[in-house]
Amino acid sequence: MEGTRSITFRDGSPGIVRPISSQDRQAFVEGFESLSEESRFRRFFFNKKTLTESDLERLSNPDGVNHLAYGVAAIEEDGSETPISVGHCFRNGNTTLAEVAIVTADLWQGNGAGFELLQSLKTGSLAAGIDQWIAVLLSDNTPMRRLIEKVVGSPALSKDNGNIIEAVYQLR
């Protein structure tokens, strides 16, 4: 997986993108608890109340091949990091297709964190032999569809199942 890199958010503040590790479990808990009900619903398609131990184990242990994960943190004036966004790719079996998903803290949405996450996920995916993403999104989640398209272009295939869209994107 791609390593840590410095970024600048749209508002000019500094940040970093880095691979997720098992040491990020508490950041997952705190980040999840800070999400609005709407953000949780857009990410999980139901009002998920908490992350289970199984969720935390799965999300915080990417292997860099079948599961890629990156986090974005804002760099505070004292040099400390505040986690604000996380993204994952989970390979679909023994294929070159992976499901992609990201979530960003409500106060940071629209400030470039999602774009930077998807850039790292794209680079990491291609290095791991993943050349397609499938995104499963609520049909009214236009900002997320636009964000993915900004990074990888229009979907090669899109299936609308009423409230949910499944879109496949080519990474190359």
Stockholm file with secondary structure:
# STOCKHOLM 1.0

chainA/1-172         MEGTRSITFRDGSPGIVRPISSQDRQAFVEGFESLSEESRFRRFFFNKKTLTESDLERLSNPDGVNHLAYGVAAIEEDGSETPISVGHCFRNGNTTLAEVAIVTADLWQGNGAGFELLQSLKTGSLAAGIDQWIAVLLSDNTPMRRLIEKVVGSPALSKDNGNIIEAVYQLR
#=GR chainA/1-172 SS CCCCEEEECTTSCEEEEEECCGGGHHHHHHHHHHSCHHHHHHHHSSCCCCCCHHHHHHHTCCCSSSEEEEEEEEECTTSCEEEEEEEEEEECSSSSEEEEEEEECGGGTTSSHHHHHHHHHHHHHHHTTCCEEEEEEETTCHHHHHHHHHHHCSCSEEEECSSEEEEEEECC
#=GC SS_cons         CCCCEEEECTTSCEEEEEECCGGGHHHHHHHHHHSCHHHHHHHHSSCCCCCCHHHHHHHTCCCSSSEEEEEEEEECTTSCEEEEEEEEEEECSSSSEEEEEEEECGGGTTSSHHHHHHHHHHHHHHHTTCCEEEEEEETTCHHHHHHHHHHHCSCSEEEECSSEEEEEEECC
//
